[in-house]
Amino acid sequence: MKRPGDRWVHSDNPPSRGLANMLESSVSILPGAKVLIAYEDASLGWYDAELKDQVIAYCREVLSAEVESVKVGLPANTPSVPLEEKLQEKRFDWIIFLARLGDQGRFDEDRDGPRKLMVYTRRFSQLGSAFGTAPQKAMIALKKVVDALIAKAATITITCPHGTKLTGKPNSKAFQANEGKDGQTQDGVSKDVTVVRFPAAVSTPVSAKTFSGQVVLRQGLTSTGSKVYEPPNLPIASQVVAHVTTGRIERFDGPEEDAQAVRTHYEKVAGLFGIEPMIVHSWHQGLHPGTDTSPVPQADLSLWAETLFTSPQYLHFHTCGEYPPGEISWMVESPTLELDGRNLYENGRIKVEEFEAFRPCLDQHPELRALFSA
């Protein structure tokens, strides 16, 4: 009898390469390792059932791991009871999250317990796309170059075609303190988060404390996924401009109905958690041109933001709260990121051919040239 993964795991097709990229290039799961798959029900619309089945099959058939699974449900502000019951057994080496709650503690310092893999390829078909098959090591190398260029800049200016203009300096000391030889720990855990993220698709967050100017909000406000609150999003009909001075929001301008809705949303979220609302904590840039661009904000603002934040076409801000990642996010579309007068990003595209620092990375990982020329 064939098991769910038989037609993929022993063949060289794109989804199989994506599985290998996720489960062999991104992490090290040894034969006999005990793996727990924490998954959301497919009916929630974020992770499909085939992805779970194929991940389980690959871990068992190819990696010779011992695999169990647990359904965890929606993110919440309290621990998932089914997951906690499993973790109390203290026998798992890895947790693979096919669930949004795996992102909730991504900035926590606690590294005890099983190693964690957070998966952003939410459909099995995505494993066969560039988003799943672009080598994880190549994306980590790209991230390291982008991080280093940002950290070394004296002045950074963020603009967009809709009127965003924000200028400041990077958190170079924090970057230097965190930098590893490959941008990750020996276990592949990003220094800026406490889990391995697949794919590696965003730059290290940059402190916004020195940044001043304005950010144009177009589609609306979304949750950062740190905590749960209702409603998690605030769609807006017209542009609202956030005026920022050294990392603090001074005011929101725009059509009064929309601007007042934004103010009210900030006050409500801050009140729920007893936090300072008018903080712009940090920002990071999407890195992966293979990001699925099909979600649209009009259909599902959360799905759109939590999918497109990995794309170079968006720059992502963490706001509302003096801790990462805060509680409310902003998405800047088609960003231009200017470093000391040179555009590292221009209208949502990374200028990989125009910075000498990328050359060793591109030479070592020719797949990146194809990814960025597509």
C-alpha positions as CSV (number, residue, x, y, z in Angstrom):
1,M,0.0,0.0,0.0
2,K,1.3,3.4,-0.9
3,R,1.6,6.1,1.7
4,P,0.7,9.8,1.1
5,G,4.2,10.8,0.1
6,D,5.3,7.9,-2.1
7,R,4.7,9.6,-5.4
8,W,6.8,12.7,-4.4
9,V,9.6,11.8,-2.0
10,H,11.5,9.5,-4.3
11,S,11.3,11.7,-7.4
12,D,13.0,14.8,-8.6
13,N,10.0,17.1,-9.2
14,P,9.6,20.7,-7.9
15,P,7.4,19.8,-4.9
16,S,9.8,17.1,-3.9
17,R,12.7,19.6,-4.2
18,G,10.7,22.0,-2.0
19,L,10.2,19.3,0.6
20,A,13.9,18.6,0.6
21,N,14.7,22.3,0.8
22,M,12.4,22.7,3.8
23,L,13.2,19.6,5.7
24,E,16.9,19.0,4.8
25,S,18.5,22.3,3.8
26,S,16.7,24.5,6.4
27,V,17.0,22.2,9.4
28,S,18.8,19.0,10.5
29,I,16.4,16.2,11.4
30,L,18.4,13.1,12.1
31,P,17.2,9.5,11.7
32,G,15.2,8.5,14.7
33,A,14.4,12.2,15.7
34,K,11.0,12.7,17.2
35,V,9.1,15.3,15.2
36,L,5.8,16.9,16.2
37,I,3.7,18.5,13.4
38,A,1.5,21.2,14.8
39,Y,-1.1,22.0,12.2
40,E,-4.3,24.1,11.5
41,D,-7.4,22.5,10.1
42,A,-7.5,23.1,6.4
43,S,-11.1,24.5,6.7
44,L,-9.6,27.6,8.2
45,G,-8.2,28.5,4.8
46,W,-4.5,29.0,5.6
47,Y,-2.8,25.6,5.4
48,D,-4.0,22.9,3.1
49,A,-4.2,19.2,4.2
50,E,-2.0,17.9,1.4
51,L,0.9,20.0,2.8
52,K,0.6,18.3,6.2
53,D,0.3,14.8,4.7
54,Q,3.4,15.3,2.5
55,V,5.5,16.8,5.3
56,I,4.6,13.8,7.5
57,A,5.4,11.4,4.7
58,Y,8.7,13.0,4.0
59,C,9.8,13.0,7.6
60,R,9.0,9.3,7.9
61,E,10.0,7.9,4.6
62,V,13.1,10.0,3.7
63,L,14.4,11.2,7.0
64,S,13.4,8.1,9.1
65,A,12.0,10.3,11.8
66,E,9.3,9.4,14.3
67,V,6.4,11.7,13.6
68,E,3.3,12.6,15.5
69,S,0.8,15.4,14.7
70,V,-1.5,17.6,16.7
71,K,-4.3,20.0,15.6
72,V,-3.8,23.3,17.3
73,G,-6.6,25.6,16.1
74,L,-6.5,29.3,15.7
75,P,-3.9,31.6,17.4
76,A,-5.0,32.7,20.9
77,N,-3.6,34.7,23.8
78,T,-3.4,31.5,25.9
79,P,-1.3,28.4,25.1
80,S,-2.8,25.7,22.8
81,V,-4.0,23.0,25.2
82,P,-3.5,20.1,22.7
83,L,0.0,21.3,21.9
84,E,1.0,21.9,25.6
85,E,-0.2,18.4,26.5
86,K,2.2,17.0,23.8
87,L,5.1,19.2,24.9
88,Q,4.7,18.1,28.5
89,E,5.9,14.7,27.4
90,K,9.3,16.3,26.7
91,R,10.3,13.8,24.1
92,F,10.2,15.8,20.9
93,D,13.4,17.1,19.1
94,W,11.5,19.3,16.6
95,I,8.2,21.0,16.2
96,I,7.1,21.9,12.6
97,F,4.4,24.6,12.6
98,L,1.9,24.4,9.8
99,A,-0.1,26.9,11.8
100,R,-0.1,30.6,12.5
101,L,0.4,30.2,16.2
102,G,4.0,29.2,15.5
103,D,4.7,32.8,14.7
104,Q,3.3,34.2,17.9
105,G,6.5,33.7,20.0
106,R,9.0,34.3,17.3
107,F,10.8,37.1,19.2
108,D,10.8,35.4,22.6
109,E,14.1,34.8,24.2
110,D,13.1,31.4,25.6
111,R,14.9,28.7,23.5
112,D,14.2,25.8,25.8
113,G,12.4,22.7,24.5
114,P,12.3,21.3,20.9
115,R,13.7,23.2,18.0
116,K,11.1,25.0,16.0
117,L,10.4,25.3,12.2
118,M,7.8,27.9,11.1
119,V,6.5,27.2,7.6
120,Y,5.3,30.0,5.3
121,T,4.6,27.8,2.3
122,R,0.9,27.2,3.2
123,R,-0.1,25.1,0.3
124,F,1.6,22.0,-1.0
125,S,1.6,23.5,-4.5
126,Q,3.8,26.4,-3.2
127,L,6.6,24.0,-2.5
128,G,6.9,23.5,-6.2
129,S,7.2,27.2,-6.9
130,A,10.2,29.5,-6.7
131,F,9.1,30.3,-3.1
132,G,9.6,26.7,-2.1
133,T,12.5,25.6,-4.3
134,A,14.9,28.6,-4.1
135,P,17.6,27.1,-1.9
136,Q,17.3,28.1,1.7
137,K,21.1,28.6,1.9
138,A,20.9,31.0,-1.0
139,M,18.2,33.0,0.7
140,I,20.2,33.1,3.9
141,A,23.2,34.4,2.0
142,L,21.0,37.1,0.3
143,K,19.6,38.1,3.7
144,K,23.1,38.4,5.1
145,V,24.2,40.8,2.3
146,V,21.0,42.9,2.6
147,D,21.4,43.1,6.4
148,A,25.1,44.1,6.2
149,L,24.4,46.8,3.6
150,I,21.6,48.3,5.7
151,A,23.7,48.1,8.9
152,K,26.7,49.9,7.3
153,A,24.6,52.8,5.9
154,A,24.9,56.2,7.5
155,T,21.5,57.4,6.3
156,I,18.5,55.4,5.2
157,T,15.5,56.9,3.4
158,I,12.3,54.9,2.8
159,T,10.0,56.2,0.1
160,C,7.1,54.9,-2.0
161,P,5.1,56.1,-5.0
162,H,2.2,57.1,-2.7
163,G,4.0,59.6,-0.6
164,T,5.9,57.7,2.1
165,K,9.2,59.4,3.1
166,L,11.0,58.4,6.3
167,T,14.6,59.0,7.1
168,G,16.9,57.6,9.8
169,K,19.9,55.5,10.7
170,P,20.2,51.7,11.1
171,N,20.8,49.8,14.3
172,S,24.3,48.7,13.3
173,K,25.4,47.9,16.8
174,A,22.5,45.5,17.3
175,F,23.2,43.9,13.9
176,Q,26.9,43.5,14.7
177,A,26.1,41.9,18.0
178,N,23.8,39.4,16.4
179,E,25.7,38.6,13.2
180,G,26.7,35.0,12.7
181,K,28.9,33.6,9.9
182,D,25.7,32.7,8.0
183,G,23.2,35.0,9.6
184,Q,21.9,32.2,11.8
185,T,22.9,30.1,14.8
186,Q,24.5,26.7,14.4
187,D,21.0,25.2,14.5
188,G,19.8,27.5,11.7
189,V,17.8,29.7,14.0
190,S,17.7,33.3,12.8
191,K,19.2,35.7,15.3
192,D,16.3,38.1,15.0
193,V,13.7,35.4,15.8
194,T,13.7,32.2,17.9
195,V,12.5,29.8,15.3
196,V,13.8,28.7,11.9
197,R,11.6,30.3,9.2
198,F,11.1,28.6,5.9
199,P,11.7,30.2,3.5
200,A,14.2,32.7,4.8
201,A,12.4,35.7,3.3
202,V,12.7,38.9,5.3
203,S,15.6,41.1,6.4
204,T,16.5,41.5,10.1
205,P,14.3,44.1,11.8
206,V,15.8,47.6,11.9
207,S,15.0,49.8,14.9
208,A,12.8,52.8,14.0
209,K,13.9,54.9,16.9
210,T,15.9,57.3,14.7
211,F,13.4,57.5,11.9
212,S,11.3,60.6,11.1
213,G,9.0,61.6,8.3
214,Q,5.7,60.2,7.1
215,V,4.3,56.8,6.1
216,V,1.3,56.5,3.9
217,L,-1.2,53.8,4.9
218,R,-3.4,52.7,2.0
219,Q,-5.1,49.3,2.5
220,G,-5.4,49.5,6.2
221,L,-4.0,48.2,9.5
222,T,-3.3,44.6,10.3
223,S,-2.3,42.6,13.3
224,T,1.4,41.6,13.7
225,G,0.2,38.2,14.8
226,S,1.8,38.7,18.3
227,K,-1.4,38.7,20.2
228,V,-5.0,38.1,19.3
229,Y,-7.7,40.8,19.3
230,E,-10.9,41.6,17.5
231,P,-11.2,42.9,14.9
232,P,-7.6,42.1,13.9
233,N,-7.7,44.4,10.9
234,L,-8.9,47.9,10.0
235,P,-9.6,48.4,6.3
236,I,-9.5,52.0,5.3
237,A,-11.2,53.5,2.2
238,S,-8.7,56.4,1.7
239,Q,-5.1,57.1,2.4
240,V,-4.1,58.0,5.9
241,V,-0.7,59.6,6.6
242,A,1.2,58.6,9.8
243,H,3.5,61.4,10.8
244,V,6.5,60.0,12.7
245,T,9.2,61.7,14.8
246,T,12.1,59.6,16.0
247,G,10.1,56.5,16.2
248,R,6.9,58.0,17.7
249,I,3.6,58.6,15.8
250,E,2.8,62.3,16.2
251,R,-0.6,62.2,14.4
252,F,-2.7,60.6,11.7
253,D,-3.9,62.8,8.8
254,G,-6.4,62.1,6.1
255,P,-10.1,62.0,5.5
256,E,-11.5,62.5,9.0
257,E,-13.6,59.3,9.0
258,D,-10.6,57.1,8.1
259,A,-8.1,59.0,10.2
260,Q,-10.3,58.8,13.3
261,A,-10.9,55.1,12.7
262,V,-7.1,54.6,12.7
263,R,-6.7,56.6,16.0
264,T,-9.6,54.7,17.6
265,H,-8.0,51.3,16.5
266,Y,-4.7,52.2,18.1
267,E,-6.3,53.3,21.3
268,K,-8.4,50.2,21.5
269,V,-5.5,47.8,20.9
270,A,-3.2,49.6,23.3
271,G,-5.9,49.6,25.9
272,L,-6.4,45.9,25.6
273,F,-2.8,45.1,26.5
274,G,-1.8,48.1,28.5
275,I,0.9,49.2,26.1
276,E,2.1,52.5,24.6
277,P,0.2,52.9,21.3
278,M,2.2,55.5,19.4
279,I,5.4,53.6,19.0
280,V,7.0,52.6,15.7
281,H,9.3,49.9,16.9
282,S,11.0,48.6,13.8
283,W,10.7,47.7,10.2
284,H,12.0,45.0,7.8
285,Q,12.0,44.4,4.1
286,G,10.7,41.4,2.1
287,L,13.4,39.5,0.3
288,H,11.7,36.7,-1.8
289,P,10.6,37.5,-5.4
290,G,8.9,34.1,-5.4
291,T,6.3,35.2,-2.9
292,D,2.7,34.3,-3.8
293,T,1.0,37.5,-4.9
294,S,-2.5,36.1,-5.3
295,P,-4.0,37.2,-2.0
296,V,-5.7,40.6,-2.3
297,P,-6.4,43.0,0.6
298,Q,-10.0,43.4,-0.4
299,A,-10.7,39.7,0.1
300,D,-8.8,39.1,3.3
301,L,-6.6,41.8,4.8
302,S,-4.8,39.4,7.2
303,L,-4.0,36.8,4.6
304,W,-2.7,39.5,2.2
305,A,-0.4,41.1,4.8
306,E,0.8,37.8,6.3
307,T,1.6,36.5,2.8
308,L,3.0,39.5,1.1
309,F,5.3,40.7,3.9
310,T,8.0,38.3,2.4
311,S,7.9,40.0,-1.0
312,P,10.4,42.8,-2.0
313,Q,7.3,44.7,-3.1
314,Y,6.5,45.4,0.5
315,L,8.2,47.0,3.5
316,H,6.7,45.9,6.8
317,F,6.5,48.1,10.0
318,H,6.0,46.9,13.6
319,T,4.0,49.5,15.6
320,C,2.0,49.9,18.8
321,G,4.1,48.6,21.7
322,E,7.7,49.1,22.8
323,Y,8.6,45.5,22.0
324,P,9.0,43.4,18.9
325,P,6.9,43.0,16.9
326,G,4.3,45.3,18.5
327,E,0.7,44.7,17.8
328,I,-0.2,46.7,14.6
329,S,1.6,46.4,11.3
330,W,1.9,48.8,8.3
331,M,2.6,47.6,4.8
332,V,4.4,50.1,2.4
333,E,3.9,49.1,-1.2
334,S,6.6,49.4,-3.9
335,P,9.2,50.7,-1.5
336,T,12.4,52.4,-2.5
337,L,15.1,51.9,0.1
338,E,17.9,54.4,-0.3
339,L,21.3,53.9,1.5
340,D,23.5,56.9,1.4
341,G,22.2,58.0,-1.9
342,R,22.1,54.6,-3.6
343,N,18.9,52.6,-4.0
344,L,19.2,49.1,-2.6
345,Y,15.4,48.6,-3.4
346,E,13.7,50.6,-6.1
347,N,9.9,50.4,-6.5
348,G,9.8,47.0,-4.8
349,R,12.8,45.4,-6.6
350,I,16.2,44.6,-5.0
351,K,19.1,46.0,-7.1
352,V,21.2,42.9,-6.8
353,E,23.3,43.6,-9.9
354,E,24.2,47.2,-8.8
355,F,25.9,46.4,-5.5
356,E,29.3,44.6,-5.6
357,A,28.5,43.1,-2.2
358,F,26.0,40.7,-3.9
359,R,28.4,39.3,-6.4
360,P,29.9,36.5,-4.3
361,C,26.4,35.6,-3.2
362,L,25.1,35.5,-6.8
363,D,28.2,33.6,-8.0
364,Q,27.9,31.0,-5.3
365,H,24.1,30.6,-5.7
366,P,23.3,31.1,-9.4
367,E,19.7,30.2,-8.7
368,L,19.4,33.7,-7.2
369,R,20.2,35.3,-10.6
370,A,17.3,33.5,-12.2
371,L,15.0,34.4,-9.3
372,F,15.8,38.1,-9.6
373,S,15.7,38.2,-13.3
374,A,12.2,36.6,-13.6
